[in-house]
Each structure stands twice: as structure tokens, then as C-alpha cells.
């Protein structure tokens, strides 16, 4: 479908546009502290997509710029991870 077509054509914005989980994410995000804040920060700072990996608590941000990806990774490290092991 669209995702494969977008990747084939190097259209990463189109690929990211179909990476939305409208079925499980609305329920899973309530289990993840600061998820909405993390998504809002990531999207406002250049992420093309943001979501929950699997059933969580891991999240991902898709970026097409290294600096933006690094800034988002730093923010997530400082604000999203709850302890040295990640989540308790």
C-alpha cells in the first residue's frame, strides 16, 4: 500500500503519515506517563511520526534530520525515562 509506495519513492513524510495507530494507542497511552507530552514535544520539534512500539512502554519518533532526532532523543531521555532501567 501507501507505506511501501512512499518508501520506494523516498517520500518519508508520506510514509510517516500512515504510521498512526488509531486502534490500540488511545488505550495504551493512558498506561504511559507523559506520553502526550512526549508526542507533542516530538512533533513540535520536527518528528514526522511518533508512537508506541509494541504494547509499550517504548516509544519511537521518526525524523528525517539527525539534529532533530538527537534533540528529541535527549528530551525523551531527560523527561520520559523514569529510572536507570527505563520503566519500573
PyMOL commands that set and color helices and strands:
alter all, ss='L'
color gray80, all
select helices_A, chain A and resi 2-8+12-17+25-31+35-44+66-79
alter helices_A, ss='H'
color red, helices_A
select strands_A, chain A and resi 49-52+59-62
alter strands_A, ss='S'
color yellow, strands_A
deselect
rebuild
show_as cartoon
